[in-house]
Amino acid sequence: MPELRKHEVEKHLLQNEFEEDAIDGLQEFKDKEQLRYMVDMLNRDLKKKTAKKKQRREKLKIKDQPWIYVSILILIMLIVLSYIVIHKYLQNK
């Protein structure tokens, strides 16, 4: 339990350091127009990166292919039919 609290304290300290660095960086901008430009540029870059990741995920995604469903259905039917045939064969013996 103490390790968990230690981890939470460290996480909080790191977050505060990050916030302080961000505020210091923002205060360095004297021109508001330059700040808006940087924000727009960061937003565009973030959209590009997320779009690339989304495209990569879509490529890895299994596409719906009807032949897979048909083959699974045929396989299940064959299994059921085999069960029935074997069951009747064993009953006759």
C-alpha positions as CSV (number, residue, x, y, z in Angstrom):
1,M,0.0,0.0,0.0
2,P,2.8,2.5,0.8
3,E,4.3,1.9,-2.7
4,L,1.0,2.9,-4.3
5,R,0.9,6.1,-2.4
6,K,4.6,6.8,-3.3
7,H,3.7,6.2,-7.0
8,E,0.8,8.6,-6.7
9,V,3.0,11.3,-5.1
10,E,5.7,10.9,-7.8
11,K,3.0,11.1,-10.5
12,H,1.6,14.2,-9.0
13,L,5.0,15.8,-8.7
14,L,5.8,15.0,-12.3
15,Q,2.5,16.4,-13.4
16,N,3.2,19.7,-11.5
17,E,6.6,19.9,-13.1
18,F,5.1,19.5,-16.5
19,E,2.5,22.2,-15.8
20,E,5.2,24.6,-14.6
21,D,7.3,24.0,-17.7
22,A,4.2,24.5,-19.9
23,I,3.4,27.8,-18.1
24,D,7.0,29.0,-18.4
25,G,7.0,28.2,-22.1
26,L,3.7,30.0,-22.7
27,Q,4.9,33.1,-20.8
28,E,7.9,33.3,-23.2
29,F,5.5,34.2,-26.0
30,K,5.2,38.0,-26.2
31,D,3.2,38.0,-29.4
32,K,-0.3,36.5,-29.1
33,E,-0.4,35.9,-32.9
34,Q,2.7,33.8,-32.6
35,L,1.1,31.8,-29.8
36,R,-2.0,31.2,-32.0
37,Y,0.2,30.1,-34.9
38,M,2.0,27.6,-32.7
39,V,-1.3,26.2,-31.3
40,D,-2.7,25.8,-34.8
41,M,0.5,24.1,-36.0
42,L,0.4,21.7,-33.0
43,N,-3.2,20.9,-33.7
44,R,-2.5,20.2,-37.3
45,D,0.4,18.0,-36.4
46,L,-1.7,16.1,-33.8
47,K,-4.5,15.5,-36.4
48,K,-2.0,14.2,-38.9
49,K,-0.5,11.8,-36.4
50,T,-3.9,10.5,-35.2
51,A,-5.1,10.1,-38.8
52,K,-2.0,8.0,-39.6
53,K,-2.6,5.8,-36.5
54,K,-6.3,5.5,-37.5
55,Q,-5.4,4.4,-41.1
56,R,-2.9,1.9,-39.7
57,R,-5.5,0.5,-37.4
58,E,-8.0,0.2,-40.3
59,K,-5.5,-1.7,-42.4
60,L,-4.9,-4.2,-39.6
61,K,-8.6,-4.6,-39.0
62,I,-10.2,-7.8,-40.4
63,K,-12.5,-6.9,-43.2
64,D,-16.0,-8.5,-43.4
65,Q,-15.7,-11.1,-46.0
66,P,-18.9,-13.1,-46.7
67,W,-16.9,-16.2,-47.8
68,I,-15.6,-16.6,-44.2
69,Y,-19.2,-16.8,-42.9
70,V,-20.3,-19.2,-45.7
71,S,-17.3,-21.5,-45.0
72,I,-18.0,-21.5,-41.2
73,L,-21.7,-22.3,-41.9
74,I,-20.7,-25.1,-44.2
75,L,-18.3,-26.5,-41.6
76,I,-20.9,-26.4,-38.9
77,M,-23.4,-28.2,-41.1
78,L,-20.8,-30.9,-41.9
79,I,-20.1,-31.4,-38.2
80,V,-23.8,-31.7,-37.4
81,L,-24.4,-34.1,-40.4
82,S,-21.4,-36.2,-39.4
83,Y,-22.7,-36.4,-35.8
84,I,-26.1,-37.6,-37.1
85,V,-24.6,-40.2,-39.4
86,I,-22.3,-41.5,-36.8
87,H,-25.0,-41.6,-34.2
88,K,-27.4,-43.5,-36.5
89,Y,-24.6,-45.9,-37.5
90,L,-23.8,-46.7,-33.8
91,Q,-27.5,-47.2,-33.0
92,N,-27.9,-49.8,-35.8
93,K,-25.0,-51.9,-34.5
